[in-house]
Amino acid sequence: MGGYGDIQLLRDDGLRLDGRKLDESRPVTIQAGILPAADGSAMVTQGLNVAVAAVYGPMEAHPRKIQRQDRAVIDVRYNMAPFSTSDRIRPGFNRRSREISKVTAEALESVVLVERFPRSKIRVEIEILAAEAGTRCAGITAASVALADAGIPMRDMIVGVASGKIEDTVVLDLDKAEDNYGQADLPAGILPNTGEIAFLQMDGDLSPEEFDLAMEYNFKAAREIHEIMVEALKARYDGGDN
Amino acid sequence: MSQGRSGAEQRLVTPGMAIGPLTGMRVGSGAISHNNEIIATKLGWVREFNGTISVDPITSPYLPRSGDLIIGTVAEVRNNLWFMNINGSFQGLLPMSLAPWKVEFGHARQHMDIGDSALARVQEVDECHNVVLTMKGVGLRRLSQGAVVEVPINHLDRIRGENNTNLDRLKDVSDCRIIVGENGRVWIDGDDDGISWTRQALEIAKQHGHKADFASILNKHEKTFTKKGDA
């Protein structure tokens, strides 16, 4: 994340290499209820990222040692498919997927009303089918829609968004080149209705001013993506009135 | 579902969405109060009734309540009890003493084995979600024939219709015995054509149960039924 000085990531006209403005995110599409076997599911595409999330439960928590007498536990498994990147990824859990699973679970536990389901487990499976930077954000957005689709009570939905720094300039939603050759990355899980932050990570260095601007971009993107999430859920039940 | 609606407000909300100010209103199911506002916690339709605002969820897991008539399948058998899958978060426990048969210790499997379905009632649910079932009661029995179909919990009222009108129509047209369990399982028994047609009707309920024109969709399907020899 130290940046690679001679690689140009901004054009002379101030736009980014793919023609986006500094505060413009990649196109996002969301579909809810795509997997019939799951209790809730969703697919999120963000640029070239494709994330699918499936929710099962609440079910009895097994093994019993993970049970909590007063609340449910959220068991998240984030996985990148071997074909999701140009270099084949070795199948199975690795350090990165464990970390992302953990932060995603903790973020979701902060919004799901887990106290309604004592001794239970809510299983969330996130599969990244295609990756182009920002998969944890696409994954958490997909998981959030899938939880709503499964009828799991939540006090808000989480939107995964990221900003970063390239060529000493703060930009919203880094693509692959910007992520690889940029100077910083700031993914966040934002609750769009309350404005709370459910998770926040930072890779690289940002000054306080740059951090503030990056978070401003993140909040802006969260509001935009939240509208798409709501539309996706409404579209699933199109034509209903009660 | 349609009973008790004010009709004034029919809007779809998603978790976290503000429904309105808390002032003078009570918070019902599917909603919470936060900062003097009522917030939806589920995806569903807002309902206002008798000063209470709640959200009728479109999808929801089955939460057993005492007295529910349910259709369970045997998941595990012990010497003196059965564990039944009741389509909920936890398995239901059916002790030998609440079975309709005189069961000797160690012979539970002779009466009901793994995979068998049964019509039972929820005897009690404790605060830790432990569910005890009973099969003592009129009509409660092992279901040794027919088919069991799963439907979303939230569509059960639409499938039944007001005063069971839809359900009675399904029974009349298909000439099948149909029992709707509160846990989203429906037992159908009759001839093959009747069972097949009823399954299709329930599939329609799964797809369109939340829609306003569900009754007319069901009417259309009703006209498709032909009994053997009719054609």
Interface residues (C-beta under 8 A of the other chain):
Chain A: D39 G40 G57 P58 M59 E60 Q69 V111 L113 F117 P118 R119 S120 L147 A148 D149 A150 G151 I152 P153 M154 R155 D156 M157 L191 P192 N193 T194 M229 V230 L233 K234 Y237 G239 G240 D241 N242
Chain B: M1 S2 R5 Q10 L12 T14 P15 G16 M17 A18 G30 I32 H34 I39 T41 K42 L43 W45 D56 P57 I58 T59 S60 P61 S89 F90 Q91 E127 C128 H129 N154 H208 H210 K211 A212 D213
